[in-house]
């Protein structure tokens, strides 16, 4: 069967790229400008063509004919946690992304961002993006997807845009949510008990729902934590301390009723990364890669539907 190709922009720690790989796409390249993030990608997938470069400097004509252009363009311009400067934010990567789409002319496009891009404040900007894609011959659909609907034990609502050629869009359907949600306790209890901590069984029971959205933050802010006061309160209700990220799981002599902090590996599990996926850099840098990622299971679910649409359209042409 044909192997469809993908070009990943703003690849970060590899969440979306890993998900698309699982969906059956072969990466022509993964583009990311932060050195530690690039090291993460190269360590976990030596076969990937990792390009450590700002996408504003990328020559898209080299990838003309790529099946899928995918990217998690930086979200701070549209995040409710920031100033929401949108197109006036220097970190807005939609303009270079649209330039690359014009140069590459991929068969399909998959872009994700924070749910803030769906807000009324950005209606005009969002429509500008959609109209630009339509002018290049794509049909466009977008919606908010909840990570918890695809087996990820946290809320994490994300704006996801899919743009396909008309023949392909005829066959595209958004993925169907899973029937059972995974809880925080189910996801990380074994990691909490790895050093013999007696409280792990309790957390499996008390953390019996999904987590608030894990936030990665930016280089402009301090060390890793689990978000604003409201989020920390929600973590507290799950029996987890939201004040920072621990270097290791609780030890055997730690009181069983003490609220544990998450480790980088626990945060990665809650984001949907497999345990074998290793992150490069300091604890803060690793956590930023995790917290800013598009959960691999969600990327896989959407990517699988895009691949299915491609195959059906190709079958129609035979």
Buried (B, 14 or more C-beta within 10 A) or exposed (E): EEEBBBBBBBBBBBBBBBBBBBBBBEBBBBBBBBEBBBBBBBBBBEEBBBBBBEBEEBEBEEBEEBBBBBBBBBBBBBBEBBEBEBBEBEEBBBEBBBBBBEBBBBBBBBBBBBBBBBBEBBEEBBEBBBEBBEEBEBBBBBEEBBBBBBBBBBBBBBBBBBBBBEBBBEBBEEBEBBEEBBBBBBBBBEBBBEBEBBBBBBBBEBBEBBBBBBBBBBEEEEEBBBBEEEBBEBBBEBBBBBEBBBEEBBEEEBEEEEBBBBBBBBBBBBBBBEEEBBBBBEBBBBBBBBBBBBBBBBBBBBBBBBBBBBBBBBEEEE
